[in-house]
Amino acid sequence: MDIETRKEQLDQRVINAVNRIGRQPSDIKLLAVSKTRPAATIRSLAALGQHAFGENYLQEAVEKIKQLADLELEGHFIGRIQRNKTAAVAENFDWAQSIDRLVIAERLSAQRPESLADLNVCIQVRMSEEAGKGGVSKEELFTLAETMATLPRINLRGLMTIPENTSDVEKQRMAFREMHSLYQKLKARHFTVDTLSMGMTGDFELAIEEGSTMIRVGTALFGPRDYY
């Protein structure tokens, strides 16, 4: 199946999901997760109108950003941000979606070049206790957000989560519903907040039904991924 067909099918699935709950397709932003995909493939998808792309692997992503600079795409870093990665993220991306510690936000703020617009940021929330799962706890979320909102050169836009990997649909739904509640509370406190990034290839329709505003989709757009 070619990428154009995959995009058409994905768009239709989004339309079907929003229609079920009375939302509009324009309520949902599609982030194409392009890690491990070559620049040429990203260029093909951009030609179909896709503007926002998400990357996990920093070195690979920075190289592709350079190769695709003529397209003026919107780059989101969605991988775990370590201290030694903050400068490269601050200098090359439009969004950083996976902030879970104040020190990372502070470094991104200090290292964002003045020549660029403020870096849009989301706080990653940990909704399960799976080993290795990143994100701030629900209890610590609002304290972190209050401090981040005062930092210069970054713009607090909302929340991101990676839910528990489970086949229990009701468990997924409840996690998404809880995330939406946290998002609503954060939005009431900070006027810049407008983004709830949740839902991936296997669960984005459920996430849309529970209030997601941004879905992060890779396999459904590009096909199965070959890891290196």
TAUR-V639419 format. One record per backbone hydrogen bond with DSSP energy under -1.0 kcal/mol. NH is the residue of the N-H (numbers start at 0). CO is the residue of the C=O. Records with the same first field share a line. If there is no record, write none. Layout:
# TAUR-V639419
NH = CO ; CO
This chain:
# TAUR-V639419
5 = 1
6 = 2
7 = 3
8 = 4
9 = 5
10 = 6
11 = 7
12 = 8
13 = 9
14 = 10
15 = 11
16 = 12
17 = 13
18 = 14
19 = 15
22 = 17
26 = 23
27 = 24
28 = 212
30 = 214
31 = 51
32 = 216
33 = 53
36 = 33
41 = 37
42 = 38
43 = 39
44 = 40
45 = 41
46 = 42
47 = 44
48 = 45
49 = 44
52 = 73
53 = 31
54 = 75
60 = 56
61 = 57
62 = 58
63 = 59
64 = 60
65 = 61
66 = 62
67 = 63
68 = 65
70 = 67
73 = 50
75 = 52
76 = 94
77 = 54
84 = 81
88 = 84
89 = 85
90 = 86
91 = 87
92 = 88
93 = 74
94 = 74
95 = 119
96 = 76
98 = 121
104 = 100
105 = 101
106 = 102
107 = 103
108 = 104
109 = 105
110 = 106
115 = 112
118 = 152
119 = 93
120 = 154
121 = 95
122 = 157
123 = 98
124 = 159
125 = 135
132 = 129
135 = 123
140 = 136
143 = 139
144 = 140
145 = 141
146 = 142
147 = 143
148 = 144
149 = 146
150 = 147
154 = 118
156 = 120
158 = 194
159 = 122
160 = 196
165 = 163
168 = 166
171 = 167
172 = 168
173 = 169
174 = 170
175 = 171
176 = 172
177 = 173
178 = 174
179 = 175
180 = 176
181 = 177
182 = 178
183 = 179
184 = 180
185 = 181
186 = 182
187 = 183
189 = 185
192 = 189
193 = 156
194 = 156
196 = 158
197 = 195 ; 213
202 = 199
203 = 199
206 = 202
207 = 203
208 = 204
209 = 205
210 = 207
211 = 206
212 = 195
213 = 195
214 = 28
215 = 198
216 = 30
220 = 217
221 = 217
222 = 218
